[in-house]
Amino acid sequence: DIRQPLQGHTQDLIHAGQRLALGLFKKFVIADSLALFALSASNAAQVSAAGWTWIMLYAYAFQIYFDFSGYTDIAIGLARILGIKLPENFIRPYLKPNLTQFWNNWHMTLTQWFRAYFFNPITRAMRRTRRYQPWLIILFTQLVTMLLIGLWHGITWNFVLWGLWHALGLFVHNRYSEWSKPKVASLRE
């Protein structure tokens, strides 16, 4: 895109401006408003009702989404004004029906990078040895990949546990999907 001559197509500029405005709104209106009552150490210490704790937890989850998604929209919009097409990074991840689809639509550039440069090469290498059961290869590669993604977010025990938790969730979903495929296929016959 950088080598192409800059063409100021009106539609591209309008779309870029809309994307930029959407990003600014997500970040500075929605995410920053949610931050006022989202789960944090100081807010958690003041709440005694379970209902409010759940509200704060969901506010925190949406704050993270709108904050990061807003920054992404700002970057995509600014890049588009300069004639550069950046990839999408979020496609409604909280509306996906399972954890695998969530990760395929949340921070997609990071997920795709780890899939292409770590998960797939390690998986192929382990399969070539033929020493391990397929389920063990999947468990190992998902654990290590999500552990690294957790550490990419921060080198703390919280992110180690977060990565392992997501890896186990992905593994359970993978095994359940493999187990249920023949059963669903037999129901369709």
Kinemage of the C-alpha trace (Angstrom):
@kinemage 1
@onewidth
@group {chain A} dominant
@subgroup {mainchain}
@vectorlist {calphas} color= white
{ca asp a 1} P 0.000 0.000 0.000
{ca ile a 2} L 2.881 2.382 0.750
{ca arg a 3} L 4.273 2.060 -2.789
{ca gln a 4} L 0.931 2.841 -4.408
{ca pro a 5} L 0.194 6.464 -5.291
{ca leu a 6} L -2.050 8.103 -2.723
{ca gln a 7} L -5.505 8.348 -4.221
{ca gly a 8} L -7.967 10.396 -2.271
{ca his a 9} L -11.136 8.546 -3.213
{ca thr a 10} L -14.001 10.260 -1.488
{ca gln a 11} L -15.570 6.969 -0.383
{ca asp a 12} L -12.284 5.769 1.167
{ca leu a 13} L -11.836 9.047 3.013
{ca ile a 14} L -15.423 9.003 4.263
{ca his a 15} L -15.044 5.400 5.432
{ca ala a 16} L -11.681 6.234 7.049
{ca gly a 17} L -13.189 9.232 8.837
{ca gln a 18} L -16.123 7.158 10.064
{ca arg a 19} L -13.772 4.462 11.332
{ca leu a 20} L -11.631 7.059 13.092
{ca ala a 21} L -14.688 8.679 14.685
{ca leu a 22} L -16.021 5.268 15.766
{ca gly a 23} L -12.671 4.449 17.364
{ca leu a 24} L -12.530 7.746 19.221
{ca phe a 25} L -16.097 7.208 20.468
{ca lys a 26} L -15.367 3.631 21.603
{ca lys a 27} L -12.204 4.633 23.430
{ca phe a 28} L -12.981 8.033 24.942
{ca val a 29} L -16.719 7.724 25.534
{ca ile a 30} L -17.586 4.069 26.076
{ca ala a 31} L -14.342 2.538 27.445
{ca asp a 32} L -13.432 5.500 29.624
{ca ser a 33} L -16.991 5.652 31.008
{ca leu a 34} L -16.944 1.927 31.802
{ca ala a 35} L -13.593 2.396 33.558
{ca leu a 36} L -15.329 4.474 36.227
{ca phe a 37} L -17.145 1.441 37.637
{ca ala a 38} L -15.334 -1.522 36.084
{ca leu a 39} L -13.746 -4.112 38.327
{ca ser a 40} L -10.528 -2.816 39.867
{ca ala a 41} L -8.755 -3.273 43.171
{ca ser a 42} L -10.286 -0.140 44.674
{ca asn a 43} L -13.801 -0.827 43.354
{ca ala a 44} L -13.734 -4.471 44.447
{ca ala a 45} L -12.828 -3.480 47.995
{ca gln a 46} L -15.942 -1.298 48.239
{ca val a 47} L -18.524 -3.815 47.023
{ca ser a 48} L -20.212 -6.395 49.233
{ca ala a 49} L -23.085 -7.527 46.977
{ca ala a 50} L -22.481 -10.304 44.459
{ca gly a 51} L -24.726 -8.619 41.863
{ca trp a 52} L -22.577 -5.494 41.792
{ca thr a 53} L -19.446 -7.605 41.537
{ca trp a 54} L -20.852 -9.266 38.409
{ca ile a 55} L -21.786 -5.875 36.935
{ca met a 56} L -18.263 -4.603 37.596
{ca leu a 57} L -16.762 -7.754 36.064
{ca tyr a 58} L -18.787 -7.362 32.865
{ca ala a 59} L -18.008 -3.635 32.787
{ca tyr a 60} L -14.321 -4.544 32.954
{ca ala a 61} L -14.668 -7.068 30.113
{ca phe a 62} L -16.427 -4.516 27.921
{ca gln a 63} L -13.998 -1.774 28.938
{ca ile a 64} L -11.101 -3.910 27.690
{ca tyr a 65} L -12.919 -4.641 24.435
{ca phe a 66} L -13.980 -1.049 23.688
{ca asp a 67} L -10.593 0.323 24.718
{ca phe a 68} L -8.562 -1.988 22.499
{ca ser a 69} L -11.127 -2.121 19.696
{ca gly a 70} L -11.306 1.670 19.771
{ca tyr a 71} L -7.530 2.008 19.443
{ca thr a 72} L -7.651 -0.475 16.563
{ca asp a 73} L -10.388 1.501 14.793
{ca ile a 74} L -8.356 4.697 15.246
{ca ala a 75} L -5.280 3.028 13.735
{ca ile a 76} L -7.273 1.529 10.834
{ca gly a 77} L -8.949 4.874 10.120
{ca leu a 78} L -5.711 6.890 10.226
{ca ala a 79} L -3.898 4.326 8.091
{ca arg a 80} L -6.738 4.366 5.558
{ca ile a 81} L -6.462 8.164 5.289
{ca leu a 82} L -2.801 7.584 4.370
{ca gly a 83} L -3.768 4.926 1.823
{ca ile a 84} L -2.753 1.908 3.915
{ca lys a 85} L -5.143 -0.986 4.530
{ca leu a 86} L -4.619 -2.564 7.942
{ca pro a 87} L -6.222 -5.901 8.818
{ca glu a 88} L -9.245 -6.152 11.069
{ca asn a 89} L -8.462 -7.073 14.640
{ca phe a 90} L -11.907 -7.625 16.192
{ca ile a 91} L -15.120 -9.028 14.726
{ca arg a 92} L -17.702 -9.024 17.533
{ca pro a 93} L -15.843 -11.585 19.682
{ca tyr a 94} L -18.253 -11.483 22.626
{ca leu a 95} L -21.098 -12.579 20.342
{ca lys a 96} L -19.373 -15.806 19.294
{ca pro a 97} L -20.869 -19.079 20.559
{ca asn a 98} L -17.678 -20.701 21.855
{ca leu a 99} L -14.135 -20.002 23.007
{ca thr a 100} L -12.512 -21.125 19.762
{ca gln a 101} L -14.558 -18.686 17.702
{ca phe a 102} L -13.964 -16.002 20.333
{ca trp a 103} L -10.200 -16.345 19.844
{ca asn a 104} L -10.609 -16.386 16.069
{ca asn a 105} L -12.249 -12.950 16.339
{ca trp a 106} L -10.443 -11.289 19.279
{ca his a 107} L -7.079 -9.610 18.667
{ca met a 108} L -6.964 -11.493 15.388
{ca thr a 109} L -3.533 -10.253 14.316
{ca leu a 110} L -1.897 -11.610 17.481
{ca thr a 111} L -3.818 -14.880 17.289
{ca gln a 112} L -2.969 -15.353 13.606
{ca trp a 113} L 0.710 -14.596 14.234
{ca phe a 114} L 0.958 -17.172 17.025
{ca arg a 115} L -0.988 -19.705 14.940
{ca ala a 116} L 1.239 -19.231 11.866
{ca tyr a 117} L 4.639 -18.935 13.543
{ca phe a 118} L 4.306 -21.041 16.669
{ca phe a 119} L 1.245 -23.292 17.000
{ca asn a 120} L 1.188 -24.747 13.462
{ca pro a 121} L 4.971 -25.386 13.155
{ca ile a 122} L 5.157 -27.060 16.584
{ca thr a 123} L 2.049 -29.134 15.821
{ca arg a 124} L 3.461 -30.268 12.457
{ca ala a 125} L 6.820 -31.125 14.009
{ca met a 126} L 5.211 -33.197 16.754
{ca arg a 127} L 2.948 -35.016 14.265
{ca arg a 128} L 5.927 -35.935 12.073
{ca thr a 129} L 7.560 -37.801 14.962
{ca arg a 130} L 4.447 -39.993 15.346
{ca arg a 131} L 5.369 -40.541 18.994
{ca tyr a 132} L 2.406 -38.676 20.450
{ca gln a 133} L -1.347 -39.131 20.324
{ca pro a 134} L -3.142 -36.332 18.424
{ca trp a 135} L -5.028 -35.229 21.534
{ca leu a 136} L -1.755 -34.899 23.456
{ca ile a 137} L -0.229 -32.794 20.667
{ca ile a 138} L -3.263 -30.497 20.705
{ca leu a 139} L -3.179 -30.194 24.499
{ca phe a 140} L 0.543 -29.416 24.563
{ca thr a 141} L 0.518 -26.907 21.706
{ca gln a 142} L -2.559 -25.103 23.004
{ca leu a 143} L -1.115 -24.914 26.516
{ca val a 144} L 2.217 -23.543 25.348
{ca thr a 145} L 0.673 -21.152 22.797
{ca met a 146} L -1.831 -19.665 25.235
{ca leu a 147} L 0.815 -19.509 27.948
{ca leu a 148} L 2.981 -17.433 25.589
{ca ile a 149} L 0.015 -15.226 24.666
{ca gly a 150} L -0.619 -14.716 28.370
{ca leu a 151} L 3.024 -13.789 28.934
{ca trp a 152} L 2.846 -11.445 25.923
{ca his a 153} L 0.179 -9.510 27.842
{ca gly a 154} L 2.366 -9.327 30.942
{ca ile a 155} L 4.918 -11.384 32.802
{ca thr a 156} L 2.906 -12.073 35.931
{ca trp a 157} L 1.319 -15.134 37.490
{ca asn a 158} L -2.117 -13.714 36.660
{ca phe a 159} L -1.368 -13.888 32.940
{ca val a 160} L 0.223 -17.332 33.274
{ca leu a 161} L -2.983 -18.601 34.906
{ca trp a 162} L -5.094 -16.692 32.366
{ca gly a 163} L -3.214 -18.350 29.476
{ca leu a 164} L -3.488 -21.822 31.004
{ca trp a 165} L -7.192 -21.319 31.735
{ca his a 166} L -7.906 -20.328 28.123
{ca ala a 167} L -5.767 -23.203 26.825
{ca leu a 168} L -7.761 -25.712 28.865
{ca gly a 169} L -11.011 -24.156 27.645
{ca leu a 170} L -9.840 -24.397 24.026
{ca phe a 171} L -8.746 -27.992 24.537
{ca val a 172} L -12.055 -29.009 26.119
{ca his a 173} L -13.951 -27.329 23.288
{ca asn a 174} L -11.741 -29.061 20.704
{ca arg a 175} L -12.263 -32.488 22.264
{ca tyr a 176} L -16.011 -31.933 22.653
{ca ser a 177} L -16.291 -30.833 19.006
{ca glu a 178} L -14.399 -33.913 17.825
{ca trp a 179} L -16.541 -36.176 20.006
{ca ser a 180} L -19.843 -34.623 18.909
{ca lys a 181} L -19.202 -34.400 15.133
{ca pro a 182} L -20.144 -38.043 14.382
{ca lys a 183} L -23.170 -37.828 16.654
{ca val a 184} L -24.444 -34.676 14.952
{ca ala a 185} L -23.775 -36.209 11.514
{ca ser a 186} L -25.799 -39.316 12.436
{ca leu a 187} L -28.726 -37.110 13.507
{ca arg a 188} L -28.757 -35.419 10.088
{ca glu a 189} L -29.103 -38.736 8.239
